Amino acid sequence: MKNLLQRRILFALACAGLVAASWMATPASAWDRGVVETFAILPPGATGPEGITVGQDGSVYVATFGFNSAGEVPGPGKIHVFNDSGTLLRTLTVTGSTSHLLGLDFHPNTHTLLVIDFGAASVRAVDPQTGDSSVFVTVGGGAGLNALTFDKAGNVYISDSFQGKIWRTNPAGGNLTAWASDTAILGTAGVPPFAANGLGFNKAGDALFVANTGNDTVVRIPVLSTGQAGTPQVFVNSINGADGIILDKADNIWVAANQADEIVVLDPTGKAIAKLGDFNGLTNDGVPRGLLFPASPVFSKNGQSVYVTNLALDIRLFGLAQSADSQWTAQVQRYTVSKIKASIPPLP
């Protein structure tokens, strides 16, 4: 009888262990951060990469912000162009610009390469082969232009991180208007001190989603039947340093969380369905492994990968208290673009 009782107790403990092991495995399978590859290492002397886009031929264009671990680097700004294997094809010196370039993209109708010159509060049209450029639109007035996107008609939308606004121009850069303005929702008093940032329309074109970095939010702005902006509302809270965003064909929103070193994927209702990527230290040469202050994501031409710029910015350079990553970003010697699979791990 004693031996039988012992066997039953051991059997019950073993079953409990299996149940516990199964329960513990569930979060790991649900939040599979996947493999973060180094897609490209920027050339020596390059500053931290911020904006990124993909050309019609699959080439990857990376704009740099003009700051390295030691501080500000003078202009003009640089755009580094890579093929889809991560090999550097050319470096463009953007004529007439400051060193502080941010968002960039090709206009869907004219295929003009538009690049935000943050330091001049303007957008420049840039020759993608030579770097020759001209002013597309200037906002001025203390604007902190950050990211840009387009609606179905080819109108250009530009986020203003300092004034809590979304500016709009027509496809040629004319008729500049403050399309949306809300200092409470699109502005910030948080850290990092950038408010309205990454932009992206849903497939229907009836909503513009805006990342607010300092508030750790994603904002939804309805697009009215007249084309005017509805009332901005917080769509999601608590994405740590929400920066660049992209939307996939299912209207899932991929958000670069620059203070959490991850990509957060939201479904169209705002539910988190994946957290991808992470930081894994530096090499002996000061090259980040994985994501470090990820700023902007973009899908590859074939849609199978997501490229992510690692800005690796030490916010102490701007007189701010350190972030959790600051002591790492201060050690970076070469800057990178990462690559992850454009797939969402299935939930069990």
C-alpha positions as CSV (number, residue, x, y, z in Angstrom):
1,M,0.0,0.0,0.0
2,K,2.8,2.4,0.9
3,N,4.6,1.8,-2.4
4,L,1.3,2.3,-4.3
5,L,0.7,5.6,-2.5
6,Q,4.2,6.8,-3.3
7,R,3.8,5.9,-7.0
8,R,0.5,7.8,-7.1
9,I,2.1,10.9,-5.6
10,L,5.0,10.8,-8.0
11,F,2.6,10.4,-10.9
12,A,0.6,13.4,-9.8
13,L,3.7,15.5,-9.4
14,A,4.9,14.5,-12.9
15,C,1.5,15.5,-14.4
16,A,1.6,18.8,-12.5
17,G,5.1,19.4,-13.9
18,L,4.0,18.8,-17.5
19,V,1.1,21.2,-17.1
20,A,3.4,23.8,-15.6
21,A,5.9,23.4,-18.4
22,S,3.2,23.7,-21.0
23,W,1.8,26.9,-19.4
24,M,5.3,28.4,-19.2
25,A,6.0,27.7,-22.8
26,T,2.9,29.6,-24.0
27,P,4.3,33.1,-23.7
28,A,7.5,32.1,-25.4
29,S,5.6,30.8,-28.4
30,A,3.3,33.8,-28.4
31,W,6.0,36.4,-28.2
32,D,8.7,34.9,-30.4
33,R,11.1,37.8,-31.0
34,G,12.7,36.0,-33.9
35,V,16.1,36.5,-35.4
36,V,17.5,40.1,-35.9
37,E,20.0,40.1,-38.8
38,T,22.4,42.9,-39.5
39,F,21.3,44.0,-43.0
40,A,23.9,46.7,-43.5
41,I,26.7,48.5,-41.6
42,L,27.0,52.1,-42.6
43,P,30.4,53.3,-43.9
44,P,33.0,54.7,-41.5
45,G,32.2,58.3,-40.5
46,A,28.4,57.9,-41.1
47,T,26.1,59.2,-38.4
48,G,23.1,57.5,-36.9
49,P,20.5,56.4,-39.5
50,E,16.9,57.5,-39.1
51,G,14.7,57.5,-42.2
52,I,14.5,54.6,-44.6
53,T,12.7,53.7,-47.8
54,V,12.8,51.2,-50.7
55,G,13.1,52.2,-54.3
56,Q,11.3,50.6,-57.3
57,D,14.3,48.4,-58.0
58,G,14.5,47.2,-54.4
59,S,17.4,49.4,-53.4
60,V,17.3,50.7,-49.8
61,Y,17.8,54.4,-49.1
62,V,18.9,55.4,-45.6
63,A,19.0,59.0,-44.4
64,T,21.2,59.9,-41.5
65,F,20.4,62.3,-38.6
66,G,23.8,64.0,-38.3
67,F,24.7,62.9,-34.8
68,N,27.2,60.2,-33.7
69,S,28.2,59.2,-30.2
70,A,30.4,62.3,-29.8
71,G,27.8,64.8,-30.9
72,E,26.6,66.8,-33.9
73,V,28.4,66.4,-37.2
74,P,28.2,69.3,-39.8
75,G,26.3,69.0,-43.1
76,P,25.4,68.6,-45.8
77,G,23.2,65.6,-45.1
78,K,23.9,62.1,-46.4
79,I,21.8,59.3,-47.8
80,H,23.4,55.8,-48.1
81,V,22.0,53.5,-50.8
82,F,22.2,49.7,-50.5
83,N,21.1,46.9,-52.7
84,D,18.8,44.3,-51.4
85,S,21.8,42.2,-50.1
86,G,23.0,45.1,-47.9
87,T,25.9,46.1,-50.2
88,L,26.6,49.8,-50.3
89,L,26.0,51.1,-53.8
90,R,26.6,54.8,-53.3
91,T,26.5,57.7,-50.8
92,L,24.5,60.8,-51.8
93,T,25.5,64.2,-50.5
94,V,22.3,66.1,-50.4
95,T,23.2,69.5,-51.8
96,G,21.9,72.6,-49.9
97,S,20.8,70.6,-46.9
98,T,21.8,70.5,-43.2
99,S,23.2,67.3,-41.8
100,H,19.9,66.5,-40.0
101,L,17.9,64.4,-42.4
102,L,14.9,62.3,-41.2
103,G,12.0,60.7,-43.1
104,L,12.2,60.0,-46.8
105,D,10.1,58.3,-49.4
106,F,9.4,58.2,-53.1
107,H,6.3,60.0,-54.3
108,P,3.9,57.3,-55.6
109,N,2.9,59.3,-58.6
110,T,6.0,61.2,-59.7
111,H,8.6,58.9,-58.1
112,T,10.4,61.9,-56.8
113,L,12.5,61.2,-53.8
114,L,11.4,63.5,-51.0
115,V,13.6,63.9,-47.9
116,I,12.9,65.8,-44.7
117,D,15.6,68.3,-43.8
118,F,14.9,68.6,-40.1
119,G,17.5,71.2,-39.5
120,A,15.9,73.6,-42.1
121,A,12.2,72.7,-41.3
122,S,11.8,71.8,-45.0
123,V,11.3,68.9,-47.4
124,R,13.8,68.6,-50.3
125,A,13.4,66.8,-53.7
126,V,16.6,64.8,-54.2
127,D,18.1,63.2,-57.3
128,P,18.5,59.5,-56.2
129,Q,21.6,59.1,-58.3
130,T,23.5,62.4,-57.7
131,G,22.2,63.9,-54.5
132,D,21.4,67.2,-56.2
133,S,18.4,68.7,-54.5
134,S,15.9,71.5,-54.4
135,V,13.3,72.7,-51.9
136,F,10.0,70.9,-52.3
137,V,8.3,72.8,-49.4
138,T,9.5,74.9,-46.4
139,V,7.4,75.1,-43.3
140,G,9.8,77.1,-41.1
141,G,8.5,78.8,-38.0
142,G,10.1,76.5,-35.4
143,A,8.7,73.3,-37.0
144,G,10.3,70.0,-36.2
145,L,9.5,68.0,-39.4
146,N,10.0,64.3,-38.9
147,A,8.1,61.8,-41.2
148,L,6.1,61.9,-44.3
149,T,3.5,59.8,-46.2
150,F,1.0,60.1,-49.0
151,D,-2.7,59.7,-49.5
152,K,-4.3,58.0,-52.6
153,A,-4.4,61.3,-54.4
154,G,-0.7,61.9,-53.9
155,N,-1.1,64.7,-51.3
156,V,1.9,64.8,-49.0
157,Y,1.5,64.6,-45.2
158,I,4.3,65.7,-42.9
159,S,4.5,65.3,-39.1
160,D,5.7,68.2,-37.0
161,S,7.2,66.9,-33.7
162,F,7.6,70.3,-32.1
163,Q,4.3,71.9,-32.8
164,G,2.0,68.9,-32.6
165,K,0.7,69.2,-36.2
166,I,0.3,67.3,-39.4
167,W,1.0,69.4,-42.4
168,R,-0.3,68.7,-45.9
169,T,0.7,69.8,-49.4
170,N,-0.6,69.0,-52.8
171,P,1.5,66.5,-54.9
172,A,3.7,69.4,-56.2
173,G,4.4,70.8,-52.7
174,G,2.0,73.7,-53.0
175,N,-1.0,74.7,-50.9
176,L,0.7,74.1,-47.5
177,T,-1.9,73.7,-44.8
178,A,-1.9,72.6,-41.1
179,W,-4.2,69.6,-41.8
180,A,-4.4,68.5,-38.2
181,S,-3.3,70.3,-35.0
182,D,-3.8,69.2,-31.4
183,T,-1.1,70.0,-28.9
184,A,-2.7,67.7,-26.3
185,I,-2.8,64.6,-28.5
186,L,-0.1,65.3,-31.1
187,G,2.2,67.3,-28.9
188,T,4.3,66.1,-25.9
189,A,6.1,67.1,-22.7
190,G,7.6,63.6,-22.5
191,V,11.0,62.0,-23.3
192,P,12.4,61.8,-25.9
193,P,10.9,65.3,-26.7
194,F,9.5,64.4,-30.1
195,A,5.7,64.3,-30.5
196,A,4.0,63.6,-33.8
197,N,6.4,61.2,-35.6
198,G,5.8,58.2,-37.9
199,L,2.8,58.3,-40.2
200,G,0.7,55.7,-42.1
201,F,-2.7,55.4,-43.7
202,N,-4.9,52.3,-43.5
203,K,-5.9,50.6,-46.7
204,A,-9.3,52.4,-46.9
205,G,-7.6,55.7,-46.6
206,D,-10.1,56.8,-44.0
207,A,-7.7,57.0,-41.1
208,L,-4.1,58.3,-40.6
209,F,-2.1,56.7,-37.8
210,V,0.5,58.8,-36.1
211,A,3.2,57.7,-33.6
212,N,3.7,60.1,-30.7
213,T,7.2,59.4,-29.3
214,G,7.2,61.4,-26.1
215,N,3.7,60.3,-25.1
216,D,4.3,56.6,-26.0
217,T,1.1,56.5,-28.0
218,V,-0.3,55.8,-31.5
219,V,-2.9,58.4,-32.5
220,R,-5.7,57.8,-35.0
221,I,-7.0,60.7,-37.1
222,P,-10.2,60.1,-39.0
223,V,-10.2,61.3,-42.6
224,L,-13.6,62.9,-43.4
225,S,-15.4,62.5,-46.7
226,T,-14.2,66.1,-47.5
227,G,-10.6,65.0,-47.1
228,Q,-10.3,67.1,-43.9
229,A,-9.0,65.8,-40.6
230,G,-11.4,64.6,-38.0
231,T,-10.7,64.8,-34.3
232,P,-7.4,63.0,-33.3
233,Q,-7.8,60.4,-30.6
234,V,-5.3,58.2,-28.8
235,F,-5.6,54.7,-30.4
236,V,-3.1,52.9,-28.2
237,N,-1.0,53.8,-25.1
238,S,2.2,52.5,-23.6
239,I,4.5,51.8,-26.6
240,N,7.8,53.0,-25.2
241,G,9.1,55.6,-27.6
242,A,6.7,55.0,-30.5
243,D,8.7,56.2,-33.5
244,G,8.3,55.1,-37.2
245,I,5.3,53.1,-38.3
246,I,4.2,51.0,-41.3
247,L,1.0,49.3,-42.1
248,D,0.8,45.9,-43.8
249,K,-1.8,44.6,-46.2
250,A,-4.0,43.4,-43.3
251,D,-3.9,46.9,-41.7
252,N,-1.7,45.6,-38.9
253,I,0.5,48.5,-37.6
254,W,4.2,47.8,-37.1
255,V,5.6,50.4,-34.6
256,A,9.3,50.9,-33.8
257,A,9.6,51.3,-30.0
258,N,12.8,53.2,-29.8
259,Q,13.1,53.1,-26.0
260,A,12.3,49.4,-25.8
261,D,14.5,48.2,-28.7
262,E,11.6,46.3,-30.3
263,I,9.0,46.3,-33.0
264,V,5.4,46.2,-31.7
265,V,2.7,44.9,-34.1
266,L,-0.9,45.9,-33.4
267,D,-3.9,44.5,-35.2
268,P,-6.5,46.9,-36.6
269,T,-8.3,47.0,-33.2
270,G,-5.1,48.1,-31.4
271,K,-4.4,44.7,-29.8
272,A,-0.7,43.8,-29.6
273,I,-0.2,40.6,-31.6
274,A,3.6,40.5,-31.7
275,K,6.8,42.0,-30.2
276,L,9.7,41.4,-32.5
277,G,13.5,41.9,-32.2
278,D,15.6,43.0,-29.2
279,F,19.1,44.4,-28.4
280,N,21.9,42.0,-27.8
281,G,24.9,44.1,-27.0
282,L,27.7,45.5,-29.0
283,T,30.6,43.8,-30.9
284,N,34.2,44.6,-29.8
285,D,34.2,47.1,-32.7
286,G,31.2,49.0,-31.3
287,V,28.6,47.7,-33.8
288,P,25.1,47.0,-32.4
289,R,23.8,43.5,-32.3
290,G,20.0,43.5,-32.9
291,L,17.9,46.7,-32.4
292,L,19.3,49.7,-30.6
293,F,17.0,52.8,-30.6
294,P,15.1,51.5,-33.7
295,A,13.7,54.5,-35.5
296,S,12.1,53.6,-38.8
297,P,10.8,50.3,-40.3
298,V,10.1,49.6,-44.0
299,F,9.0,46.5,-45.9
300,S,11.4,45.1,-48.5
301,K,10.3,45.1,-52.1
302,N,9.2,41.5,-52.0
303,G,7.4,42.0,-48.7
304,Q,9.2,39.2,-46.9
305,S,11.4,41.3,-44.7
306,V,11.3,44.5,-42.6
307,Y,14.4,46.7,-42.6
308,V,14.9,48.8,-39.4
309,T,17.2,51.8,-38.9
310,N,19.1,51.8,-35.6
311,L,19.5,55.4,-34.7
312,A,21.4,54.5,-31.5
313,L,21.0,58.1,-30.3
314,D,22.4,59.1,-26.9
315,I,19.7,61.5,-25.7
316,R,22.2,63.0,-23.1
317,L,23.7,64.9,-26.1
318,F,20.5,67.1,-25.8
319,G,20.9,67.8,-22.1
320,L,18.4,65.1,-21.1
321,A,18.8,62.5,-18.4
322,Q,20.0,59.2,-19.6
323,S,17.7,56.5,-20.9
324,A,18.2,52.8,-20.2
325,D,20.2,52.6,-23.5
326,S,22.3,55.7,-23.2
327,Q,25.4,54.1,-21.9
328,W,25.2,51.6,-24.8
329,T,24.6,54.2,-27.5
330,A,27.6,56.2,-26.2
331,Q,29.8,53.3,-27.2
332,V,28.6,52.8,-30.8
333,Q,31.3,53.3,-33.4
334,R,29.5,52.1,-36.5
335,Y,25.8,52.3,-37.3
336,T,23.5,49.6,-38.7
337,V,20.3,48.7,-40.4
338,S,18.7,45.6,-39.1
339,K,16.5,43.0,-40.9
340,I,13.7,40.8,-39.5
341,K,11.2,38.5,-41.1
342,A,7.9,40.2,-42.0
343,S,5.9,37.5,-40.3
344,I,3.8,37.5,-37.2
345,P,4.3,34.4,-35.0
346,P,1.0,32.5,-34.5
347,L,-0.5,32.6,-31.1
348,P,-1.2,29.1,-29.6
